[in-house]
Structure formats: structure tokens, C-alpha cells
């Protein structure tokens, strides 16, 4: 499973830095999520991302079969 926030960020013209600042996490945290290198995410961060990007977890969580 991975998280994809690129489209939502682009749709609302928000940078990774701005998203990190708005939800109170570090830029590297959002950058890792953006790049797909994050191996986990806390529910409160996922909720904050969805609130800022005006989406649901279904919009950004992608299930990949191995």
C-alpha cells in the first residue's frame, strides 16, 4: 500500500512545504510521503492531510498487489 498526494496537491496549488507547515509536521515527513518512500503513517497525520487536501483516505491510499 502507498500514499499518493501529488494530484491533490496540484489540484489545490499547494506545495509540500505548505502542507507540512499547515498540519504541523516536518517537511521531510511530507516529502517522504510525496515520494512514496514512507513506510508508515499515523492516523492523525493521514486525517490532517485529508482535511487540508479536501479528500478522503480512499483518494490517496493505493493498494498494490505484490
C-alpha positions as CSV (number, residue, x, y, z in Angstrom):
1,X,0.0,0.0,0.0
2,X,1.2,3.5,-0.7
3,X,0.0,7.1,-0.4
4,X,-0.2,9.4,-3.4
5,X,-0.8,13.0,-2.7
6,X,0.7,14.6,-5.8
7,X,-2.6,15.0,-7.7
8,X,-4.4,16.6,-4.7
9,X,-1.5,19.0,-4.0
10,X,-1.5,20.0,-7.7
11,X,-5.3,20.4,-7.8
12,X,-5.3,23.0,-4.9
13,X,-2.0,24.6,-5.9
14,X,-0.3,23.7,-2.6
15,X,3.4,22.9,-2.1
16,X,4.7,20.1,0.1
17,X,6.3,22.7,2.4
18,X,3.0,24.5,2.8
19,X,1.2,21.2,3.6
20,X,3.8,20.3,6.2
21,X,3.5,23.7,7.8
22,X,-0.3,23.6,7.9
23,X,-0.5,20.2,9.6
24,X,2.4,20.6,11.9
25,X,4.8,18.0,10.6
26,X,8.3,18.3,9.2
27,X,9.0,18.9,5.5
28,X,10.9,15.5,5.3
29,X,7.8,13.7,6.6
30,X,5.6,15.1,3.8
31,X,8.4,14.7,1.3
32,X,8.8,11.0,2.1
33,X,5.0,10.6,1.8
34,X,5.1,12.5,-1.5
35,X,7.9,10.4,-2.9
36,X,6.4,7.2,-1.8
37,X,9.3,6.3,0.5
38,X,7.4,6.5,3.7
39,X,6.8,3.0,5.3
40,X,4.1,4.1,7.7
41,X,1.8,6.9,8.6
42,X,0.0,7.8,11.8
43,X,-3.8,8.1,11.6
44,X,-3.7,11.7,12.9
45,X,-1.3,12.7,10.1
46,X,-3.4,10.9,7.5
47,X,-6.5,12.7,8.8
48,X,-4.8,16.1,8.8
49,X,-3.5,15.5,5.2
50,X,-7.0,14.6,4.1
51,X,-8.5,17.7,5.8
52,X,-6.0,20.0,4.2
53,X,-6.3,18.4,0.7
54,X,-10.1,18.2,0.9
55,X,-10.1,14.4,0.2
56,X,-10.7,11.1,1.8
57,X,-8.2,8.3,2.6
58,X,-9.7,6.5,-0.4
59,X,-8.5,9.2,-2.7
60,X,-4.8,9.0,-1.6
61,X,-4.3,5.4,-0.4
62,X,-3.4,3.0,-3.2
63,X,-3.3,-0.8,-2.7
64,X,-0.6,-2.6,-4.8
65,X,-0.5,-6.3,-5.1
66,X,3.0,-7.8,-4.9
